[in-house]
Amino acid sequence: MSLALLIKAFIAAFLGGIIYSLLGIIPGTDETATMAPITLVLVLLGLEPVVLFAWAIGIIIAMQITHTIPTAMAALPGSTMAVPMVYYSSIAKRLGIPHVAMRKMAAGSLIGSFIAVPVSVIFAYFLAPLGDKISPYIGLIFTLGAVIIAYMSSAKWAAVISLIPYSFLIQGVQRLAVESVGKTLFISIFMGITIGPMISELFNVLVPKMRNKQRRDKVNEIWLAPETRERYSFYPNPLKIFTRNQNKELALTSVIASCAFTFSPVGMTVMLGELASGRRKELYHKITTTVGVQDAVTNATYIGGLIIPLLAFGLPLSPVALGPMAPLFNAPPVFTIDPVHNLNNYLEVWHYIVFGFLGIIAGSIVAYPLAIKKARSWTEKMFRYISHEALIGAFLGLIFMLAFYEAGLVGIIITLCIGLFGGILHNIFDIHTGVQFMAYYASGWIVSQLLALGGLVI
C-alpha cells in the first residue's frame, strides 16, 4: 500500500464528504437517488477499488450526519433514513432543545460508524467460508429475500404478489434490450428503479386532476429554533456528548445493527430506537437517548450492509448493497456479480479496516463540525437558496446520461418505462424501491421457474 494511494483515498472521501454534507442538509433527499449515480460514474471511470471503498464510506458518513440538521432544527427528514427520527425531533423542538437533539444525533452517528467497521469486518470474516456454498442457490436466495422484504413492507401481500408481474417486466425489457442493442442492461434498469418515485411525481403534473391537488397557493413557511451560544472545539469528542450509560447503550445497539445486514436500515432504526425509548420515563433523557441511538443504528446498519455482503460474498445481499451501494457490486463491464468480479476480489480484510476508518475521518471532517456548530445557519441557507426542483433535475439529467451511455435511446426509454411503473408502485401502493431492487435480482429465477412450471402444466 503506497502513501499516494492513501492520499488519493482520503481526498476522494473528503470531497465526497463535502458534496454529501450539502445534500444531507436538504430535506427529503433520497440516498439511493443521490449516492448511486455518482458512485456509478466513479466506478466506470476506473478509480482504484480501495479509493472507491473509501469514497463510499465517506459519503455514507457525511450524509447520515448532516441529515440530522433539518431533522432536528425543522422536524423535516433530511433524508429517507431520517424519517423515523422526525417524531422525537419534533418533541425536542417543542421542548426547546433541537440543538441538543441535533448534537446527540450527529455524535451518535459518528460513534455507530466507528463501531460498525470492525464489527462488520469480523462478522463478515466468519461468514466468508459460506460464499462458495450459497453461490449455486443465489437465484433462490434473492427470491426468498425479495419475498421477506416485500412482506415486511407496509404493502404486505400486495408487495409479495407484485414480484411476479414486476419480474416479467424486467425480463421482458431485458429481452427487448438483447434484440435491439445486443446485450442485457443493468444501468438503465437500476437507475429506472432509483428515480421511479421522482418520475411518478413528475408524471402527476400532466394529469389535470392530480396537478390541481398538488397546486399550492402560497410559499411554505418553516420555523427554525434560535441559534445557540454554546462553544465547542472544531471536532468535539462524540463520547463526551453522551453520559456513560448512554455510550454503553449506543455501543450495544451499534454492534447489533452492524450484524443485521439483511434488515432494512429504517426498520432497524425504528426497532432499536423504540427499545431505547421504552426503557426511560423522564422525557429529556428519553428524547436525547433515543435520537442518539437511532442515528448510531442508522450508520451501523448502513456500513454493515455494505461491508458484510462485499467481504463475505461479493453479492448484493442487503438493502444497502441493492440500492445506494449497488455500483460497487455490479456495474458492467467494470464490476459483475455473475461471475463475482468486484471489490470482493480486490480488497483484503485489512483494507476494509484501514480505508473504512480513513473514509469515516475524511467524510466527517466537514459534516461533523458543521452539524455541531453551524446547524442553524446552514439550514437557513439551504432553505433559502437551494431549489429542491433544481437538485432533482440535476440528478435526472445525470441518470439519463448514464442510460444513454449504456444503450443509447433504448436505454433512456427503458429507464422511463421502469421508472414510471416502479414509481406508481412506490407512490400509490407503498411497494418501496427496496422491494423493486430485490425483484430485479430475483427476476431471472422467478420467471424461469414459472415458465418451466407452465411448460409442465401444458
N, C-alpha and C positions, 0 to 999 in steps of 0.2 A: 504494500500500500504506500503510495507516494504522497508527499506533502501537497503536491499540486492537486491531486485528486480530492484530498480532504478540503482544500481551499475551494475547489470548484463545487463540491457538495454543499459546503457552508454557504457559498454565495447563492446557489440555487434555492436552498431552503430559506435563506434570508429574503431574497426577492419575492419568493412565493409568500413568505410571511407578510410582507408589506402589502402585496396585492389582496390577499385574502383577509387581512386585517380591515381593509377598507370595505370589502364586500360583506364581511360579517356585521358591520355596523348598520348596513341597510336592511330594514325589516323585511321578512318574508323570503329571504334568499334561499334557494334550494341548493343543497350541497352537490347533488349529482349533476344538475344542470350547469353549475359553475366549475366544479373540480374536474369532471371527466373530460370536457372538450380540450382544455388547455393541457392537461396531463397527456392526452392522446397526441396532441401536436408535438410535445416534447419527446414522446416515445418514437414517433415517426421521424423526427429529426435526428434520432440516433444518439441521444445522450447516454452516457455510461450507466449501467444498471444501478450502481451504488448512488450515483447522483440522483437518479430517478426516485430511489427509495427515500433519500434524504428530503428531496422536494415534497414527496407525498406526506411524510411525517410533518414537515414544516407547515404545509398548507392546512392539514388537519388541525394542528395545534392553534394556528393563528385564527382560523375561522371559529373554532369551538371556544376560544377565549373571548374574542370580540363580539360574538353573538350575544354575550351576556349584557352588553351595554344597552341596546334598545330594549332588551327583555326586562332588565331591571329598572331602567330610567323611565320607560314609557309603557311598560307591560305589553309590548308588541314583540312577537318572537323574531329574534334576529336571524334565525334560520329554521328549517323544519325540525331540527333536533331540539330547538329551544321551546317548542310548543308545550311540553309537559311542565316547564318552569314558569309559565305565564301566571298560573293561579297563585302560587306562593309569592311571585314577584309583585303581583297586584296587591296582595295583602301587605307586603313590605312597603309598597308605595303609600298605602293608606296610613300605615304606621309612621311614615316619615323617615324610613330607613332604606330607601332604594340604593343609596351609595354603599351602605353596609352590605346589603344583599349582593350587589354587583361585585364587590371585592371578594366576598366569600365564594361566589361562583367562579371568578377568574382564578383565584388561588386553588380552589378545588379542582378546576380543570387541569392546572399545571401538576398538582400532586397526582391525580389519576394518570396522567401521561407518563410521568417518571416511574410510577409503579408498573404500569401496563407493559412497558418494553421488556424488562427482564422476565416478568411473569409469563407473558405470552410466548417468549422465546423458549423458556423452559418447558412449557406445556406442549408447544409445537415439536420440540425435540423428542419427546416421548411418543407423540402421535406419528412422527415421520415414518417409522417402520411399517405402518399400516398402509402407506401410499400405494405400494405395488399390489396389495390385496384388494383395494377398493377400485382400482382403475378399470377392471373389466365390467364393473357394475355402475359406472359413472352415470349412464343414462337413467337407470332406475333410481339412483341416489338423488339426482337432480329432480326427478319426478316426485319422489317422496318429499323432498324439501319444498318443492312448489306447492304440494298439497297441504303440508303443515303450515307454511307461511300464509297460504290463501285462507285456510280455516281460522288462523289466528287474527286475520284482518277483520274489520268491522262488517264486511260483506258476508263472512262465513261461507255457507254452502254455495251462494251465488258466485263467489270468487273461485271456489273449487271447480264448479261446473264450467266457468268461463275459460278454464285452462284448455279445454278441448277445442272450442272454436278459435281461440287465440293461437293455439299451436298450429292448427291448419292454416290460419292466415300467415303465420311466419314461414311455414314450409312452402306455402303457395307462392309468396313473393320471392323466396329463395329459388324456386324453380323458374320463375319468370326472369330472375337475375341471371341464372345459368344460361337460359335461352337467348337473352339479349346481350349480355356482356361477357359470357363465358366463364363465370365464377360465382360462387356464393358470396354473400355480403355480411359484414359484421358492423362496420362503422355506421352505415346508413340506418340499419335496423336499431342498433343500440342507441344512436342519437335520436331516432324517432321516438323511442320509448322515453328517453330523457326529457324531451321537450313536449311530450304529449299534453300535459296539463296546460302549458302555455298555448299550444296550437288550438286546443279546445276553447280556451278563453277568448282567443282572438277570433275564432270562428263565430262565437256568440255575437260579435259586433255586426255580422252580416245577417243576423236573424232579427227582424224588427221587434218582435215581442221581447226577446231576451235583451236586446240593446236598450230598450226602454226601461227594463228592470234594473239594469246596471248604471243607468244615467244618474249623475249626481248634480244637484243644483248649487252646491257650494263647496268650497275647499275644506278638506278635513282639518280639524283642529286637534293638535296634540299638545298636551301639557307635560312639561318636564319638571322634575324636582329641582330645587335650588342647588347651586354649586356648594360643595363642602370646602371648609378651610383647613382640613387636616393635611399634614405634610408627611410624605413618605419618601424613602430613598428611591433611586432610579429603578431598582429591581428588588422589591421587598421579598423577604423570605416568606414563602407561602405558608410554611408551618407555623409561623408566628401570628398569622391572621386567624387561626383557629385555636381552640383550647386543646389540651392534651387528649381529652376524651373524644372530641370531635375528630382529631387527627387519627385516632385509632379506628374510628368508625369509617372514615374516608379510606383508610388503608385497606380495611377488610372488604368493603364494598367494591373497591377498585380491583382487588385480587379476584373476587368472584366474577365481576364483569369482564375482566381480561380473558377469562377462560370460556365465557359464554359466547363464543364467536358465531355460533349458528343462530343466535337470537337477534331480533331487531334491536338496535340501539335505543330506539324510542321506547320499546316495551321494557327493556332493562332499566331505563331511566325512571319510568313510571313505577315499576315494581319495587326497586330498591329505594327509591325516593319515598314511597309511601311507607315502607318498613321503617325508615329512619324517622319519618314524621310521626308514626303511631307510637313511638317509644317516648315521646315528650309531650308534656301538657302545657308548660309555660310557653306562651305564644312567641316571644322573641327568640328563644333558643330553638323552638320548633322550626321557625322560618329560616333562621340563619344556618342551622344544621342541614335542613332538607335541601335548600338550594345548593349548598356546597357539595353534598353527597350526589345530587342529581348531575351536576356538571362534571364531577370526578368520574361517575359511572359512564356518562356520555363519551368522554375521551377514552376511557379504558376499553369500552366495548368497541369503539371505532378502531383503536390501534390493534386490539386483539383480533378483530375481524379482518384486518389486513395481514398481520404478521403470521398468524397461525395457518390459514389456508395457503399462504405463499411459501412458508418454510416447510410445512409438513407435507403438502400435496402438490402445490403448483396449480391448483384448481380453484376457481372462484366459488367456494362453498360457504359463503356468508353474505348477508345483505350488503355489507360494505364492499366486499370483493365483487359482487354482482353489479353494484351501482357506481359510486364515485371513483372507486379504485380499479374498476374493470380493465382499463387500458394497461395496467401493469401485468395482467394475466393474459389477456387476449387482445392483440392489436395487429392483425395480419398486415403485412408479411413479417413484421418485426417479432412479435410475440404470438404464440399459439397455445391452445390447450389440448389439441389433438393432432400430433403428439404434444406433450408438455414441453414447451420451449419458451421460457420466460424468466423472470427474476429468480425463480426457484433453481434454475440451472447455473446461475452466475454468482449468487450471494452465498457465502458461507455463514455459519452460525454467528461468528463474532462480528460479521458485517452488520447484522441486524442490531446488535448491541451498540457498537461504535457509531454507526451512521444514524441509528434511531435516536440516541441521546444528542448527537450533533444536530439532527433535524429539530428536536424539541427546543434546544437552546436557540438555534438560529431563527426558528419560526416564531418564538415567543419574545425575542428581543424588542420588537416593536409592539406586538399585541398586548403583552402583559403590562408594561408600564402605561400603555395607552388606556387600558381598562381600569387600572388602579388610579391614575392621576388625571386623565383628560376625558373621562367618560361623558360628562355633560356637554362640554364644548364641541367635541367631535360628533356627538349625536345630533346636536343642533345644526352643525354644518351639513351633515348628510341629509337631514330632513329638508333643509332649505335649498341646497344646491345640486343634489344628485337626483336625477329623474329615474324612477324605477322603470318606466317605459323605455327609456334610452338604454338602460342596462339590459333589459330583456331583448331589445332589438340587436344589441351588440352580440349577445350570445347566440341568438338565432342566426345572425349572419355568419358567425364562426362555424356553427353546426352545418349549415347548408354548404359552406365552402368545403368542409370535410367530406360531406356526402358527395359533392361533385368530384372531389379528388379521387374518391373510391370508384365511382361508377357513372360519372357524368350526369346527364339529365335524368337517367333512370334512377340513380342514387337519390336525387332530390325528390322525385315523385314517390319513391318507396318511403323515404323519411316522412313525407307529408301524410301518406296513407297510414303508416303505422302510428304516427303522432296523433292524427285525428281520432282513429279508433281507440288507441290506448288512452288518449286524453278524455274521451267520453266515458270510458270505463272508470277512470280515476275520479273525475269531477262529479259525475252523476251517480255512479253505482258504488263508489268508495272502494273500488278494486285498485289499490295503490300500485305505484310503479315497481315496488319490490316484488309483488306477485308477478308482474309482467316480465321482469328481468329473469325470474326463475323459470317462467313459462318459455322464454326464449331458449334457454339452455336445455330445457326438458322436451322441447317441441319435437325434436327428431325421434326420440324414443316413443313419445306418446303417439305420434302419427304412424310410425312404423308398426307399433303393436296393434293399433286399431285397424289399420289396413290389413294386417295379417289375420286378425280376428274376423274381419269382414270376408276375406277370401275363404276362410274355413267354413263360415256360415253358408256362403254361396255354394 
